[in-house]
Amino acid sequence: MEPVTPPSGPAGRPALSFVLRTVEGFDLQVYVAGIENVLWALVGRQISIRGKLIDFNQVGFAIELWIGEIETLPING
């Protein structure tokens, strides 16, 4: 989980201020309205998320991850 600068302007999505970098090598924009403080505590940690992907491609936006549950994973080392 990493913070990013959300898109700005009239068509911007200010609640997309985090990105999840997956182990499969792709990035998902994360919808974080109201939980920004929770996610700041998870920046740089390995986490598991249950949620759903919302596809806004047809209206000119990307696929977003809407979080249902978050769990931190143990640090291997």
N, C-alpha and C positions, 0 to 999 in steps of 0.2 A: 504494500500500500504506500503510495507516494502522493504528496500534495502537488497540484498543478494549478496554473492560472486558468480559471474557467473562461469560456467564451464570453465576450462582451457584446454590447450593442442591443438593439431592440429584439433581435432574434436569438440572443444569447441564452445560455442555460447556466445561471450562476450557481445552481446546486450541484454542478459537476466539477467540484474542486479537488477531487481525488481520482487517481487511476490505480487499478489493480494490475500488477505485472504478474502474469501467470507462469507456472512452471512449464507450460506448453510453449511459451514464448510469445504470447500475444497480450496486448493491453486492453483492458476494459474500463471505460468511463464509469464512475460510480456515482449514483444519485445519493446525495448525502444531506438533504434538507433536514435540519434539526439535529443531526448527529455529528457535526463537524468535530466537536471536542472529543467524542469517543474515538473517532478515527485518528486524530492527532496522536493519541496515546499508542496507536498501533503502527505508526509509520516505521518502516524498516523491519518489522517483525514478520515472521512467517505466520500466516493465519489461514483458517478454513472458513469459507463463507457459504451459507445456504441462502439462496435468493432466486430471483428470476431475471432472465434477460428480456429487456423490452426493446423491440426493434423499431426505431424511428426513422429508418432509411427512407421509407416512402414519403416522409414529410421533410426530408433534407437534413436529418440529424443522424447520429451514429447509433449503434446498439449500446444500451446502458444496462448496468447491473444495479438492480434494486435489492438491497440487503434485507434478509429476513432474520438471520442469525449469524453471529461472528464468534469464532473460537480461536484463541491463540494456540499455536502448536509448540511443543517442547523444542528447545534449542538443542540440536545435535552437536556434540563436540567433545 
